[in-house]
Amino acid sequence: MAAPAQARRDPLVSASALVLWLLLALFVVYPLVMMAARMLAPPTAAGSASLWQLLTNKHQVRAFGNSLLLATLVGLIGTVTGFVFAFTAARAKLPPWLQRAIDASVLLPLVSPPFTTAIAIIFSFGPRGLITHDLLGMKGGSVYGLTSTMLSEAVTYFPIAYLTLKPILAGIDSNIEGMALSLGASRWRVFRTVTLPLAIPGLANAFLLLFAASLADFATPLILAGNQFPVLPTQAFLQITGLFDLRGGAALSFILLVPALAVFLLQRHWVARRHYVTVTGKGAGQTPFDSVSPAVRNALVALCLLITLAIAYFYALLLYASLVVALGANHNWTLQHYHVIFTEGLKATRDTLIIAGFAMPLGGLYGVLVGYLVAKKNFFGRRSMELVSMVNYALPGTIVGIAYLIAFNDPPIELTGTALLIIACYVFRYGPTGIRATVALLSQIDKSLEEASASLGAGSGTTFRRITLPLILPAFFAGLGVVFIRSMTAISATIFLVSMSWTLITVKILENITELSLGPAAAFSVLVCVIVFIVIALIGRALARFKAPGSGSVTNLLGG
């Protein structure tokens, strides 16, 4: 009875919780219920396949197997690459300029549309590619298939593994590794028996994140895999856009939950079997352990630099392709592609900025408010609110997009094609990043500060505005940054929600690629990167002004 009693004493908390529950019910629970109902409903059109016939179709079974294979390979390659980068950053004692260069290259794939590297791969290795055709003189080759799709996704998603593993490796107590070395163990043995086992939770989490990201990505396979290597997200997209079969698309997309959940449970089981505590408060070492020999250090740095240069090459090639008539055919300089995006593509740019401009503050406010309530207030349904608020964040984007399309395409709540629905999708899908940051930050703030304010007669609203809000502003700004970045670059969910009235830059890029208008697609990608970097810089300045312990940066939160 403590929670209801507290709610009665503090009506503002009760009212805020009620409003949030109504919004969560409308934009999280209701779409998923409607999607499940549509998926399980019998076929409505004559000759339509039953759910069992659809799911056991040989082509769909092959696409499901391909999805698992691609996600596993991307998870393994991306996790290993991220670990190499993180280990080099934490143990190789890099000079500051080199660390900044690596961090900048890692940031690029995170702040650009997810299929940007796919465009660069076509420019490099396609039939008229800069490397295959112009440099090597190869003719008649094909860039499409598993290898190119895997490479593109690995480059796009490995920064998530890097951001996940870097703080874990930096936080390992150097005394443990030092003692092992002093007992006669070689550097390789210390790495194999001490460092690597202690990094297992981070490795498992990084693999899970990359596996889920690849499993949900439909844009990159749509561009690079083609008919040679069909995957389930692409099949679900084509089922809806090509066959206008919402039920079939929902069923195919929902299958993605099975392997994602299985990998999650395996990861939890594997990690839970062992203990990994190294920070005990008993004088943990603060000096990074010199765990690599000069030869290994040079090899690690060379490998990281090679990958960094490859990423820099991909994005420099995009810039170059946006400034020439036709890469591979006519390399005369031109601004025609930028003229196209600022004339024909101006509506997509304007719509994207308007939607991102509204989603950013709403997503930041939503994250801070939910995080504050679940971390600091005791009310009925508090734990359930925290769980439900993270659902859209954890689900693959294709599932969220299809669920919104099914739920809001018909009365009584007809919102499909409106900016409101796209904004709501961004807020409730990416706003939870701010929830995580707020909860983490509030856990470090002594509750006596708020208790003192309340004892002096201040209400919960005044206490929140005068005491708590200034302390959690870093989490608010970090949430703003993540929502804005994702609003500019995401496509997996919102591809189903655009219309003639409201469209997005990422959708326009995908349309240009499918129409082989690669110059404008490159120009759009460059524009997105420039806009996002400007906003990140502005938010970084704001974060620096309101820096608090544990606030974290925008790029760190992107890893979640």
Secondary structure, DSSP 8 states (H G I E B T S, - for coil): -HHHHHHHH-HHHHHHHHHHHHHHIIIIIHHHHHHHHHHHS---STT---HHHHHT-HHHHHHHHHHHHHHHHHHHHHHHHHHHHHHHHHHS---HHHHHHHHHHHHHHHSS-TTHHHHHHHHHHSTT-IIIIIIT---S----SHHHHHHHHHHHHHHHHHHHHHHHHHHS-HHHHHHHHHTT--HHHHIIIIIHHHTHHHHHHHHHHHHHHHHH--HHHHHHTGGGS--HHHHHHHHHHTT--HHHHHHHHHHTHHHHHHHHHHHHHHHHTS------SS----S----S-HHHHHHHHHHHHHHHHHHHHHHHHHHHHHHEEETTTEEEE--HHHHHHTTTTHHHHHHHHHHHHHHHHHHHHHHHHHHHHHHH---TTHHHHHHHHTHHHHS-HHHHHHHHHHHTSSTTS--TTSHHHHHHHHHHHHTHHHHHHHHHHHTTS-THHHHHHHHTT--HHHHIIIIIHHHHHHHHHHHHHHHHHHHHH--TTGGGT--SSS--HHHHHHHHHHTT-HHHHHHHHHHHHHHHHHHHHHHHHHHHHT--TT---HHHHHT-
